[in-house]
Amino acid sequence: MRHANISVFIPHVGCPYACAFCRQNTISDTERAPTPKEVDVQLKSAFDRIPERDRANTEIAFFGGSFTAIPEHYMDALLYVAGKYLQKDCHSGFSGIRISTRPDCISDSILIKLRNAGVTAIELGAQSMDDEVLSANKRGHTSADVVRSTAFIKSYGFETGLQMMTGLYKSTPEKDIKTGMDIAALAPDTVRIYPTVIIKGTELARLYEQGIYVPYPFDDCIDVCAKLMGIFADRNIRVIRLGLHAERSLEENAVGGFFHPALGELVRSRMIRDIIENAGTPAVCKAPSRLMSALVGHKGCNREYFAGRGVVFERDDALPADTININGKDFRIG
């Protein structure tokens, strides 16, 4: 079984800022934070549903808010409830707890509390490593906070994840690639890439409607994300999410930006196209079944792009599920 999360959303709770792009209840399709009792019911249901042999690959994940900034009594209650369902002695529970939080909400005392409670992974919402972009989007922290907190978390032995956004107000493709390079230099275990979606009712939506914020073209977004995927793949950093989940409320409230239900395949198709281009043509291109649609391209776009240039596309299930082969050389695709 591949790694899985039992996701518990706690929208907005604890976040001290109203970021220009954020309306968290829309992104998570959740209007309010759950009570500890409701979380207990959710986790008990998941525990009973997931076979014992698969629980070791499953984490309880508190997402949607700044977990380390929520009221301490609420955080303690959530950690206590989650702790009931973790692996202990002969108890075949879930493997650990994953949380997301802000780079400026990390301290020694918090990290000790989290480690003692069974937290195994911490993800930081870095969003950008450009201080002008962070300030323009009202993040309330700097790139230096990301560097400091990432090193701090790693020193305590947590799996460390960083989340970044592309196409934010005041950003450019060049700044987004630089953010990717800066994040890769911090050597996190995982990364999430979220192209900006403009949500109705946010500060970003107001700037967009007034013509002050003009996102760069969608094709540039695909190109940027493909390059970022390559940067992280080259450094063995796992990209565990590309783009927001296609929730109905998100689709209903998106007024612009980079939302597409097939974003992942579009980006992987572009990433593979660039690899083939750099390898030179003619070329024999192979992929396992999982990556065949990306190899030939979304709606066959790569096959069309290389038409007449001696490029052959073949299925090869002997390849690892995340790997393609171009002219005998393997390339890992996130």
Order of alpha helices (4+ residues) and beta strands (2+ residues): beta-alpha-alpha-beta-alpha-beta-alpha-beta-alpha-alpha-beta-alpha-beta-beta-alpha-alpha-beta-alpha-beta-alpha-beta-alpha-alpha-beta-beta-beta
